[in-house]
């Protein structure tokens, strides 16, 4: 038990020093009381809980406690967007046909992406009918398949969705894992309803087209428009919530800048190709552009946090000075 206590105290470094000194013993004692007598390492759930609590307290100390609600709002919008894309591309897998001159296909479907999109739609169903932990497991499975399809398709020489589609889908999915645990059922139905609408659009746009058209339309069309729609939605939410004195919409917008940028990965790489002297958007160009988008998004969010922390520190200093006694009159 002594080793377990030491390891819990090491985890507490996630908390600010002042909070750790004030409540560290209480937190460790609670975890030790709930732990099994023969346990030597903190459980994965305890590690996640301690780290999440530490992040919350550090954000509160920096005056950015509303970042967490902002991330949850961004997660909801990400889940809706990821599910809508799954509905669109899943329907496209079915309604497109192989060209008469032999376009590669995956059985009756255009690519192996049909398995990926089906799993994302299943995650949307689980999100409606099951508790939040099960929904997160379903989203995690969809994320795993989205990443694994690249390797599987390469091993068995099967057609797959392009990286222009898979990379933003993974990013949206990772952010979607942070969706609120307590949500009304009617709100949980939204991703599934949007996916159904997107599937109907795909049927109208791509029905009867060849699988080659479907595969080459990946990334070149629809994704930038989806990113623009997500950007406008996030901006509208930020404006409406800001008018109510709620900053979570602004934080959600900042968090969503990275997936929005990745939804425009195809046109971005096409513009970068001549700059770097490449013949086409190869793996090097795609990975470099993706890294730049992540770096820019992280830098923007970090700058916003730094500005908020400085503003909070200034406000606290002014508040202390206002409450200090006057040296002349004692008031």
BALOBA-1460 file (C-alpha; in Angstrom, 3 decimals):
// residues 331
<rec num="1" residu="x" x="0.000" y="0.000" z="0.000"/>
<rec num="2" residu="x" x="2.959" y="2.318" z="0.644"/>
<rec num="3" residu="x" x="4.105" y="1.973" z="-2.981"/>
<rec num="4" residu="x" x="0.556" y="2.666" z="-4.163"/>
<rec num="5" residu="x" x="0.414" y="5.817" z="-2.037"/>
<rec num="6" residu="x" x="3.730" y="7.007" z="-3.457"/>
<rec num="7" residu="x" x="2.479" y="6.504" z="-7.006"/>
<rec num="8" residu="x" x="-0.744" y="8.384" z="-6.312"/>
<rec num="9" residu="x" x="1.292" y="11.263" z="-4.926"/>
<rec num="10" residu="x" x="3.373" y="11.264" z="-8.098"/>
<rec num="11" residu="x" x="0.160" y="11.517" z="-10.127"/>
<rec num="12" residu="x" x="-0.885" y="14.522" z="-8.034"/>
<rec num="13" residu="x" x="1.813" y="16.554" z="-9.766"/>
<rec num="14" residu="x" x="-0.878" y="17.157" z="-12.365"/>
<rec num="15" residu="x" x="-2.451" y="19.569" z="-9.838"/>
<rec num="16" residu="x" x="-1.114" y="23.073" z="-9.086"/>
<rec num="17" residu="x" x="1.321" y="23.155" z="-6.157"/>
<rec num="18" residu="x" x="-0.965" y="25.187" z="-3.878"/>
<rec num="19" residu="x" x="-3.931" y="22.895" z="-4.424"/>
<rec num="20" residu="x" x="-1.671" y="19.885" z="-3.913"/>
<rec num="21" residu="x" x="-0.471" y="21.184" z="-0.559"/>
<rec num="22" residu="x" x="-3.983" y="22.005" z="0.615"/>
<rec num="23" residu="x" x="-5.845" y="18.885" z="-0.472"/>
<rec num="24" residu="x" x="-3.250" y="16.369" z="-1.651"/>
<rec num="25" residu="x" x="-3.480" y="14.189" z="1.464"/>
<rec num="26" residu="x" x="-7.270" y="14.117" z="1.267"/>
<rec num="27" residu="x" x="-7.262" y="13.111" z="-2.406"/>
<rec num="28" residu="x" x="-4.676" y="10.352" z="-1.928"/>
<rec num="29" residu="x" x="-6.518" y="9.051" z="1.134"/>
<rec num="30" residu="x" x="-9.765" y="8.786" z="-0.823"/>
<rec num="31" residu="x" x="-8.136" y="6.775" z="-3.617"/>
<rec num="32" residu="x" x="-6.382" y="4.504" z="-1.108"/>
<rec num="33" residu="x" x="-9.654" y="3.813" z="0.743"/>
<rec num="34" residu="x" x="-11.298" y="2.744" z="-2.534"/>
<rec num="35" residu="x" x="-8.352" y="0.650" z="-3.785"/>
<rec num="36" residu="x" x="-8.080" y="-3.117" z="-3.373"/>
<rec num="37" residu="x" x="-5.690" y="-4.200" z="-0.588"/>
<rec num="38" residu="x" x="-3.447" y="-6.102" z="-3.016"/>
<rec num="39" residu="x" x="-3.231" y="-3.326" z="-5.623"/>
<rec num="40" residu="x" x="0.246" y="-1.900" z="-6.308"/>
<rec num="41" residu="x" x="-0.490" y="0.467" z="-9.200"/>
<rec num="42" residu="x" x="-3.299" y="3.003" z="-9.728"/>
<rec num="43" residu="x" x="-5.995" y="1.778" z="-12.104"/>
<rec num="44" residu="x" x="-6.376" y="3.313" z="-15.551"/>
<rec num="45" residu="x" x="-9.626" y="4.964" z="-14.452"/>
<rec num="46" residu="x" x="-7.930" y="6.504" z="-11.414"/>
<rec num="47" residu="x" x="-5.061" y="7.795" z="-13.559"/>
<rec num="48" residu="x" x="-7.511" y="9.366" z="-16.001"/>
<rec num="49" residu="x" x="-9.538" y="10.840" z="-13.131"/>
<rec num="50" residu="x" x="-6.487" y="12.373" z="-11.429"/>
<rec num="51" residu="x" x="-5.122" y="13.826" z="-14.675"/>
<rec num="52" residu="x" x="-8.521" y="15.246" z="-15.625"/>
<rec num="53" residu="x" x="-8.873" y="16.815" z="-12.169"/>
<rec num="54" residu="x" x="-5.391" y="18.291" z="-12.424"/>
<rec num="55" residu="x" x="-6.142" y="19.831" z="-15.805"/>
<rec num="56" residu="x" x="-9.385" y="21.328" z="-14.461"/>
<rec num="57" residu="x" x="-7.627" y="22.898" z="-11.481"/>
<rec num="58" residu="x" x="-4.786" y="24.285" z="-13.599"/>
<rec num="59" residu="x" x="-7.307" y="25.830" z="-15.994"/>
<rec num="60" residu="x" x="-9.245" y="27.272" z="-13.059"/>
<rec num="61" residu="x" x="-6.028" y="28.732" z="-11.652"/>
<rec num="62" residu="x" x="-5.311" y="30.288" z="-15.062"/>
<rec num="63" residu="x" x="-8.804" y="31.788" z="-15.221"/>
<rec num="64" residu="x" x="-9.818" y="29.498" z="-18.084"/>
<rec num="65" residu="x" x="-12.199" y="27.138" z="-16.302"/>
<rec num="66" residu="x" x="-14.697" y="27.624" z="-19.126"/>
<rec num="67" residu="x" x="-12.333" y="25.853" z="-21.540"/>
<rec num="68" residu="x" x="-13.656" y="22.447" z="-20.415"/>
<rec num="69" residu="x" x="-17.310" y="23.319" z="-21.261"/>
<rec num="70" residu="x" x="-15.976" y="24.732" z="-24.532"/>
<rec num="71" residu="x" x="-14.274" y="21.429" z="-25.323"/>
<rec num="72" residu="x" x="-17.521" y="19.589" z="-24.594"/>
<rec num="73" residu="x" x="-19.389" y="21.866" z="-26.988"/>
<rec num="74" residu="x" x="-16.691" y="21.313" z="-29.625"/>
<rec num="75" residu="x" x="-17.003" y="17.561" z="-29.003"/>
<rec num="76" residu="x" x="-20.736" y="17.650" z="-29.727"/>
<rec num="77" residu="x" x="-20.171" y="19.534" z="-32.991"/>
<rec num="78" residu="x" x="-17.341" y="17.145" z="-33.902"/>
<rec num="79" residu="x" x="-19.514" y="14.086" z="-33.289"/>
<rec num="80" residu="x" x="-22.281" y="15.523" z="-35.455"/>
<rec num="81" residu="x" x="-19.796" y="16.330" z="-38.233"/>
<rec num="82" residu="x" x="-18.048" y="12.934" z="-38.099"/>
<rec num="83" residu="x" x="-21.376" y="11.111" z="-38.171"/>
<rec num="84" residu="x" x="-22.651" y="13.255" z="-41.045"/>
<rec num="85" residu="x" x="-19.539" y="12.439" z="-43.079"/>
<rec num="86" residu="x" x="-19.968" y="8.750" z="-42.268"/>
<rec num="87" residu="x" x="-23.556" y="8.895" z="-43.487"/>
<rec num="88" residu="x" x="-22.539" y="10.637" z="-46.709"/>
<rec num="89" residu="x" x="-19.578" y="8.411" z="-47.559"/>
<rec num="90" residu="x" x="-21.340" y="5.250" z="-46.381"/>
<rec num="91" residu="x" x="-24.206" y="5.900" z="-48.800"/>
<rec num="92" residu="x" x="-21.686" y="6.757" z="-51.525"/>
<rec num="93" residu="x" x="-20.024" y="3.362" z="-51.037"/>
<rec num="94" residu="x" x="-23.335" y="1.692" z="-51.860"/>
<rec num="95" residu="x" x="-24.776" y="3.798" z="-54.694"/>
<rec num="96" residu="x" x="-21.616" y="4.132" z="-56.807"/>
<rec num="97" residu="x" x="-20.854" y="1.339" z="-59.240"/>
<rec num="98" residu="x" x="-17.671" y="-0.088" z="-60.735"/>
<rec num="99" residu="x" x="-16.792" y="1.345" z="-64.135"/>
<rec num="100" residu="x" x="-17.128" y="-0.962" z="-67.118"/>
<rec num="101" residu="x" x="-13.366" y="-0.818" z="-67.651"/>
<rec num="102" residu="x" x="-12.685" y="-2.310" z="-64.262"/>
<rec num="103" residu="x" x="-12.366" y="0.174" z="-61.430"/>
<rec num="104" residu="x" x="-11.042" y="-1.542" z="-58.278"/>
<rec num="105" residu="x" x="-13.786" y="-2.224" z="-55.747"/>
<rec num="106" residu="x" x="-14.431" y="-3.998" z="-52.451"/>
<rec num="107" residu="x" x="-17.047" y="-6.563" z="-53.386"/>
<rec num="108" residu="x" x="-20.283" y="-4.707" z="-54.150"/>
<rec num="109" residu="x" x="-18.911" y="-1.539" z="-52.519"/>
<rec num="110" residu="x" x="-16.521" y="1.105" z="-53.795"/>
<rec num="111" residu="x" x="-13.834" y="0.726" z="-51.091"/>
<rec num="112" residu="x" x="-13.083" y="-0.850" z="-47.724"/>
<rec num="113" residu="x" x="-14.305" y="2.427" z="-46.262"/>
<rec num="114" residu="x" x="-17.794" y="0.932" z="-46.046"/>
<rec num="115" residu="x" x="-16.677" y="-0.945" z="-42.909"/>
<rec num="116" residu="x" x="-15.316" y="2.251" z="-41.366"/>
<rec num="117" residu="x" x="-18.413" y="4.316" z="-42.099"/>
<rec num="118" residu="x" x="-20.683" y="1.536" z="-40.876"/>
<rec num="119" residu="x" x="-18.837" y="1.498" z="-37.555"/>
<rec num="120" residu="x" x="-19.205" y="5.271" z="-37.201"/>
<rec num="121" residu="x" x="-22.946" y="4.994" z="-37.812"/>
<rec num="122" residu="x" x="-23.106" y="2.198" z="-35.257"/>
<rec num="123" residu="x" x="-21.378" y="4.518" z="-32.769"/>
<rec num="124" residu="x" x="-24.103" y="7.112" z="-33.420"/>
<rec num="125" residu="x" x="-26.763" y="4.486" z="-32.650"/>
<rec num="126" residu="x" x="-24.973" y="3.426" z="-29.444"/>
<rec num="127" residu="x" x="-24.763" y="7.113" z="-28.488"/>
<rec num="128" residu="x" x="-28.566" y="7.238" z="-28.556"/>
<rec num="129" residu="x" x="-29.479" y="3.998" z="-26.798"/>
<rec num="130" residu="x" x="-26.600" y="3.309" z="-24.392"/>
<rec num="131" residu="x" x="-24.805" y="5.129" z="-21.531"/>
<rec num="132" residu="x" x="-21.900" y="7.461" z="-22.299"/>
<rec num="133" residu="x" x="-19.106" y="4.936" z="-21.491"/>
<rec num="134" residu="x" x="-20.459" y="2.497" z="-24.083"/>
<rec num="135" residu="x" x="-20.775" y="5.277" z="-26.637"/>
<rec num="136" residu="x" x="-17.139" y="6.200" z="-26.057"/>
<rec num="137" residu="x" x="-16.132" y="2.555" z="-26.553"/>
<rec num="138" residu="x" x="-18.042" y="2.537" z="-29.861"/>
<rec num="139" residu="x" x="-16.340" y="5.753" z="-30.970"/>
<rec num="140" residu="x" x="-12.980" y="4.272" z="-29.957"/>
<rec num="141" residu="x" x="-13.666" y="1.203" z="-32.100"/>
<rec num="142" residu="x" x="-14.569" y="3.439" z="-35.048"/>
<rec num="143" residu="x" x="-11.333" y="5.370" z="-34.537"/>
<rec num="144" residu="x" x="-9.331" y="2.146" z="-34.485"/>
<rec num="145" residu="x" x="-10.888" y="0.936" z="-37.741"/>
<rec num="146" residu="x" x="-10.374" y="4.334" z="-39.363"/>
<rec num="147" residu="x" x="-6.653" y="4.110" z="-38.649"/>
<rec num="148" residu="x" x="-6.330" y="0.373" z="-39.301"/>
<rec num="149" residu="x" x="-7.954" y="0.500" z="-42.750"/>
<rec num="150" residu="x" x="-4.764" y="2.053" z="-44.157"/>
<rec num="151" residu="x" x="-2.633" y="-0.929" z="-43.133"/>
<rec num="152" residu="x" x="-5.246" y="-3.555" z="-43.995"/>
<rec num="153" residu="x" x="-5.858" y="-2.100" z="-47.454"/>
<rec num="154" residu="x" x="-2.116" y="-1.994" z="-48.142"/>
<rec num="155" residu="x" x="-1.584" y="-5.602" z="-47.029"/>
<rec num="156" residu="x" x="-4.411" y="-7.034" z="-49.122"/>
<rec num="157" residu="x" x="-4.175" y="-4.522" z="-52.003"/>
<rec num="158" residu="x" x="-7.716" y="-3.244" z="-51.510"/>
<rec num="159" residu="x" x="-9.079" y="0.224" z="-52.334"/>
<rec num="160" residu="x" x="-9.560" y="2.491" z="-49.337"/>
<rec num="161" residu="x" x="-10.585" y="6.083" z="-48.587"/>
<rec num="162" residu="x" x="-7.823" y="8.621" z="-49.105"/>
<rec num="163" residu="x" x="-5.858" y="10.177" z="-46.257"/>
<rec num="164" residu="x" x="-7.589" y="13.462" z="-47.052"/>
<rec num="165" residu="x" x="-10.724" y="11.846" z="-45.604"/>
<rec num="166" residu="x" x="-9.278" y="9.607" z="-42.897"/>
<rec num="167" residu="x" x="-7.112" y="12.230" z="-41.157"/>
<rec num="168" residu="x" x="-9.920" y="14.743" z="-40.418"/>
<rec num="169" residu="x" x="-12.243" y="11.867" z="-39.483"/>
<rec num="170" residu="x" x="-9.780" y="10.650" z="-36.848"/>
<rec num="171" residu="x" x="-9.323" y="14.181" z="-35.490"/>
<rec num="172" residu="x" x="-13.069" y="14.740" z="-35.258"/>
<rec num="173" residu="x" x="-13.458" y="11.362" z="-33.562"/>
<rec num="174" residu="x" x="-10.776" y="12.024" z="-30.967"/>
<rec num="175" residu="x" x="-12.451" y="15.298" z="-30.061"/>
<rec num="176" residu="x" x="-15.886" y="13.626" z="-30.037"/>
<rec num="177" residu="x" x="-14.736" y="11.402" z="-27.153"/>
<rec num="178" residu="x" x="-15.144" y="14.432" z="-24.870"/>
<rec num="179" residu="x" x="-18.910" y="14.714" z="-25.451"/>
<rec num="180" residu="x" x="-20.978" y="15.393" z="-22.283"/>
<rec num="181" residu="x" x="-21.986" y="12.326" z="-20.312"/>
<rec num="182" residu="x" x="-25.392" y="13.737" z="-19.398"/>
<rec num="183" residu="x" x="-27.359" y="14.731" z="-22.499"/>
<rec num="184" residu="x" x="-31.084" y="14.623" z="-23.262"/>
<rec num="185" residu="x" x="-32.101" y="11.822" z="-25.625"/>
<rec num="186" residu="x" x="-33.505" y="14.268" z="-28.188"/>
<rec num="187" residu="x" x="-30.102" y="15.916" z="-28.376"/>
<rec num="188" residu="x" x="-28.370" y="12.548" z="-28.722"/>
<rec num="189" residu="x" x="-30.542" y="11.848" z="-31.746"/>
<rec num="190" residu="x" x="-29.063" y="14.824" z="-33.615"/>
<rec num="191" residu="x" x="-25.922" y="13.096" z="-35.025"/>
<rec num="192" residu="x" x="-28.001" y="10.183" z="-36.324"/>
<rec num="193" residu="x" x="-30.566" y="12.509" z="-37.904"/>
<rec num="194" residu="x" x="-27.859" y="14.587" z="-39.583"/>
<rec num="195" residu="x" x="-26.193" y="11.387" z="-40.860"/>
<rec num="196" residu="x" x="-29.491" y="10.267" z="-42.424"/>
<rec num="197" residu="x" x="-29.848" y="13.638" z="-44.160"/>
<rec num="198" residu="x" x="-26.252" y="13.445" z="-45.422"/>
<rec num="199" residu="x" x="-26.891" y="9.930" z="-46.765"/>
<rec num="200" residu="x" x="-29.887" y="11.193" z="-48.741"/>
<rec num="201" residu="x" x="-27.725" y="13.963" z="-50.210"/>
<rec num="202" residu="x" x="-25.096" y="11.397" z="-51.230"/>
<rec num="203" residu="x" x="-27.746" y="9.277" z="-52.938"/>
<rec num="204" residu="x" x="-28.932" y="12.304" z="-54.906"/>
<rec num="205" residu="x" x="-25.427" y="13.487" z="-55.850"/>
<rec num="206" residu="x" x="-23.509" y="10.250" z="-56.472"/>
<rec num="207" residu="x" x="-26.162" y="7.710" z="-57.459"/>
<rec num="208" residu="x" x="-25.131" y="5.926" z="-60.656"/>
<rec num="209" residu="x" x="-21.658" y="7.458" z="-60.726"/>
<rec num="210" residu="x" x="-18.662" y="5.185" z="-61.119"/>
<rec num="211" residu="x" x="-16.522" y="4.111" z="-58.207"/>
<rec num="212" residu="x" x="-13.636" y="6.034" z="-59.777"/>
<rec num="213" residu="x" x="-15.644" y="9.258" z="-59.615"/>
<rec num="214" residu="x" x="-16.531" y="8.549" z="-56.010"/>
<rec num="215" residu="x" x="-12.939" y="7.786" z="-55.016"/>
<rec num="216" residu="x" x="-11.443" y="10.795" z="-56.760"/>
<rec num="217" residu="x" x="-14.116" y="13.082" z="-55.348"/>
<rec num="218" residu="x" x="-12.790" y="12.216" z="-51.894"/>
<rec num="219" residu="x" x="-11.321" y="15.354" z="-50.408"/>
<rec num="220" residu="x" x="-11.614" y="17.388" z="-53.600"/>
<rec num="221" residu="x" x="-15.268" y="18.082" z="-52.927"/>
<rec num="222" residu="x" x="-17.636" y="18.025" z="-49.958"/>
<rec num="223" residu="x" x="-14.950" y="18.079" z="-47.254"/>
<rec num="224" residu="x" x="-13.966" y="21.769" z="-47.626"/>
<rec num="225" residu="x" x="-17.660" y="22.643" z="-47.735"/>
<rec num="226" residu="x" x="-18.187" y="20.589" z="-44.573"/>
<rec num="227" residu="x" x="-15.342" y="22.467" z="-42.909"/>
<rec num="228" residu="x" x="-16.901" y="25.794" z="-43.923"/>
<rec num="229" residu="x" x="-20.263" y="24.709" z="-42.479"/>
<rec num="230" residu="x" x="-18.589" y="23.637" z="-39.225"/>
<rec num="231" residu="x" x="-16.715" y="26.942" z="-39.032"/>
<rec num="232" residu="x" x="-19.890" y="28.978" z="-39.558"/>
<rec num="233" residu="x" x="-21.748" y="26.914" z="-36.961"/>
<rec num="234" residu="x" x="-18.972" y="27.358" z="-34.402"/>
<rec num="235" residu="x" x="-18.781" y="31.098" z="-35.100"/>
<rec num="236" residu="x" x="-22.549" y="31.467" z="-34.700"/>
<rec num="237" residu="x" x="-22.468" y="29.540" z="-31.412"/>
<rec num="238" residu="x" x="-19.575" y="31.711" z="-30.194"/>
<rec num="239" residu="x" x="-21.447" y="34.930" z="-31.032"/>
<rec num="240" residu="x" x="-24.737" y="33.845" z="-29.447"/>
<rec num="241" residu="x" x="-23.090" y="32.538" z="-26.266"/>
<rec num="242" residu="x" x="-20.801" y="35.584" z="-25.983"/>
<rec num="243" residu="x" x="-23.845" y="37.868" z="-26.015"/>
<rec num="244" residu="x" x="-24.988" y="35.951" z="-22.923"/>
<rec num="245" residu="x" x="-21.602" y="36.374" z="-21.237"/>
<rec num="246" residu="x" x="-20.643" y="32.730" z="-21.899"/>
<rec num="247" residu="x" x="-17.132" y="32.176" z="-23.290"/>
<rec num="248" residu="x" x="-17.408" y="28.444" z="-24.046"/>
<rec num="249" residu="x" x="-18.439" y="29.171" z="-27.630"/>
<rec num="250" residu="x" x="-15.170" y="31.038" z="-28.217"/>
<rec num="251" residu="x" x="-13.159" y="28.182" z="-26.712"/>
<rec num="252" residu="x" x="-15.080" y="25.675" z="-28.847"/>
<rec num="253" residu="x" x="-14.244" y="27.719" z="-31.942"/>
<rec num="254" residu="x" x="-10.538" y="27.742" z="-31.063"/>
<rec num="255" residu="x" x="-10.528" y="23.992" z="-30.405"/>
<rec num="256" residu="x" x="-12.317" y="23.294" z="-33.694"/>
<rec num="257" residu="x" x="-9.819" y="25.255" z="-35.789"/>
<rec num="258" residu="x" x="-7.619" y="22.160" z="-36.176"/>
<rec num="259" residu="x" x="-10.314" y="19.761" z="-37.505"/>
<rec num="260" residu="x" x="-11.699" y="22.572" z="-39.670"/>
<rec num="261" residu="x" x="-8.250" y="23.066" z="-41.182"/>
<rec num="262" residu="x" x="-7.889" y="19.321" z="-41.789"/>
<rec num="263" residu="x" x="-11.233" y="19.219" z="-43.600"/>
<rec num="264" residu="x" x="-9.598" y="21.561" z="-46.103"/>
<rec num="265" residu="x" x="-6.459" y="19.416" z="-46.316"/>
<rec num="266" residu="x" x="-6.867" y="18.612" z="-50.017"/>
<rec num="267" residu="x" x="-7.000" y="22.201" z="-51.372"/>
<rec num="268" residu="x" x="-4.274" y="23.220" z="-48.923"/>
<rec num="269" residu="x" x="-1.888" y="20.530" z="-50.166"/>
<rec num="270" residu="x" x="-2.697" y="21.384" z="-53.779"/>
<rec num="271" residu="x" x="-1.560" y="24.961" z="-53.107"/>
<rec num="272" residu="x" x="1.538" y="23.823" z="-51.207"/>
<rec num="273" residu="x" x="2.720" y="21.370" z="-53.906"/>
<rec num="274" residu="x" x="4.179" y="24.033" z="-56.251"/>
<rec num="275" residu="x" x="5.745" y="25.882" z="-53.325"/>
<rec num="276" residu="x" x="7.764" y="22.858" z="-52.165"/>
<rec num="277" residu="x" x="8.516" y="21.737" z="-55.713"/>
<rec num="278" residu="x" x="6.676" y="18.416" z="-55.509"/>
<rec num="279" residu="x" x="4.997" y="16.857" z="-58.507"/>
<rec num="280" residu="x" x="1.823" y="16.028" z="-56.584"/>
<rec num="281" residu="x" x="0.449" y="15.831" z="-53.047"/>
<rec num="282" residu="x" x="2.498" y="12.832" z="-51.912"/>
<rec num="283" residu="x" x="2.766" y="11.414" z="-48.390"/>
<rec num="284" residu="x" x="5.488" y="13.912" z="-47.453"/>
<rec num="285" residu="x" x="3.360" y="16.893" z="-48.459"/>
<rec num="286" residu="x" x="0.248" y="15.543" z="-46.744"/>
<rec num="287" residu="x" x="2.023" y="14.780" z="-43.450"/>
<rec num="288" residu="x" x="3.852" y="18.115" z="-43.472"/>
<rec num="289" residu="x" x="0.651" y="20.063" z="-44.082"/>
<rec num="290" residu="x" x="-1.162" y="18.060" z="-41.399"/>
<rec num="291" residu="x" x="1.609" y="18.771" z="-38.884"/>
<rec num="292" residu="x" x="1.490" y="22.483" z="-39.738"/>
<rec num="293" residu="x" x="-2.287" y="22.577" z="-39.167"/>
<rec num="294" residu="x" x="-1.924" y="20.858" z="-35.788"/>
<rec num="295" residu="x" x="0.904" y="23.197" z="-34.790"/>
<rec num="296" residu="x" x="-1.030" y="26.287" z="-35.804"/>
<rec num="297" residu="x" x="-4.155" y="25.138" z="-33.952"/>
<rec num="298" residu="x" x="-2.195" y="24.295" z="-30.794"/>
<rec num="299" residu="x" x="-0.298" y="27.615" z="-30.925"/>
<rec num="300" residu="x" x="-3.533" y="29.583" z="-31.288"/>
<rec num="301" residu="x" x="-5.131" y="27.792" z="-28.334"/>
<rec num="302" residu="x" x="-2.001" y="28.192" z="-26.194"/>
<rec num="303" residu="x" x="-1.858" y="31.919" z="-27.000"/>
<rec num="304" residu="x" x="-5.508" y="32.317" z="-25.985"/>
<rec num="305" residu="x" x="-4.835" y="30.508" z="-22.705"/>
<rec num="306" residu="x" x="-1.808" y="32.724" z="-22.027"/>
<rec num="307" residu="x" x="-3.837" y="35.872" z="-22.674"/>
<rec num="308" residu="x" x="-6.623" y="34.656" z="-20.394"/>
<rec num="309" residu="x" x="-4.135" y="33.761" z="-17.643"/>
<rec num="310" residu="x" x="-2.515" y="37.202" z="-17.834"/>
<rec num="311" residu="x" x="-5.909" y="38.929" z="-17.760"/>
<rec num="312" residu="x" x="-6.972" y="36.837" z="-14.779"/>
<rec num="313" residu="x" x="-3.750" y="37.626" z="-12.896"/>
<rec num="314" residu="x" x="-4.190" y="41.342" z="-13.583"/>
<rec num="315" residu="x" x="-7.791" y="41.240" z="-12.387"/>
<rec num="316" residu="x" x="-6.799" y="39.421" z="-9.194"/>
<rec num="317" residu="x" x="-4.044" y="41.961" z="-8.490"/>
<rec num="318" residu="x" x="-6.476" y="44.854" z="-8.919"/>
<rec num="319" residu="x" x="-8.985" y="43.134" z="-6.642"/>
<rec num="320" residu="x" x="-6.348" y="42.707" z="-3.907"/>
<rec num="321" residu="x" x="-5.317" y="46.347" z="-4.188"/>
<rec num="322" residu="x" x="-8.922" y="47.513" z="-3.932"/>
<rec num="323" residu="x" x="-9.354" y="45.554" z="-0.688"/>
<rec num="324" residu="x" x="-6.135" y="46.832" z="0.898"/>
<rec num="325" residu="x" x="-6.529" y="49.276" z="3.741"/>
<rec num="326" residu="x" x="-5.591" y="52.891" z="3.171"/>
<rec num="327" residu="x" x="-2.378" y="53.662" z="5.139"/>
<rec num="328" residu="x" x="-3.732" y="57.116" z="6.069"/>
<rec num="329" residu="x" x="-7.326" y="56.504" z="7.080"/>
<rec num="330" residu="x" x="-7.240" y="52.743" z="7.692"/>
<rec num="331" residu="x" x="-10.241" y="52.095" z="5.426"/>
